[in-house]
Amino acid sequence: MKVEKARIEDVQTIYELIKKFADKGEMLPRALSELYENLRDYFVIRNDQNQVIACVALHVNWEDLAEIKSLAVDEDHQAKGLGSSLIKACLEEADILGIKSVFCLTYKPEFFEKHNFRKVEKLELPKKAWAECYRCHKFPDCGEVALVHEKINEAV
């Protein structure tokens, strides 16, 4: 199984995968319109039947800042390194784009810490990173943890 850029026919499956975890309160939901508008941000992993079983987005916020969003791996395929492969793809793309800092907001900080992300106070993030937070129904007390991965000439 390899990491690929998402295609238009993947959007409905990405939506359903994210919705499963959002319905359990483990991640924020994404509207179909948002997924279509930001399709170029998404990576996917497909199973042998060519079905999407994992996804993630790398969203550019500013010249030196991007966010990892919507990391989801189907429950039947967890603990197989797929999430790690998706994080690696995001960090590699950030490196190609010349983005030095990648952040995430998550309910599962331990996973990101395994990938050299460090916890930070949300207030340390630039205001640009808060654009989505202001629209969220859980704001300001969502319980997500902010983490940052800084790419200062380091190998991914």
C-alpha positions, 0 to 999 in steps of 0.5 A: 500500500502506498501513499498517493494524492487524492482524486476527485472520486475519493472525496465521498470515501474520505468524507465517510472515513472522517465522519466515522471518527468525527461522530465519535468525537475523535476529530472535527468533521469536514463538509463535502464542499470543504473536501472538494475545495481542498482536494489537493491538500489530501493524501490517501492510502488504498487497499488491494481493492483500490478503496481508500482506507486512510487519509490526511491533509497538509494545508498551507496556512502561510509562507512558513506554516502548514497544518496536518488535518484530518488524519484518519485510518480505517479501524481495520487497518490501524497499527500497520504504519499507515498513519506514520506513512501519511505523516511522512508524506505530509512532512516530505511535501512541506519540505518540497514546498519550503515550509519550515513549520508544520502544526496539528491540533489533535486529541491524540498527541502521543502519535504525533510526538512519535514523529518529532512533533512537540507540544506547544500552547495553542496561543503560541500558534500564529493567529492565521492557524486559528482561522478554522477554530473560530468557526468551530462549535467547540471553540474555545474549549475543544480539548485538542492539543497543539503540536509543532514539527519544525523543519530546520534543514533536517531529514524527514 
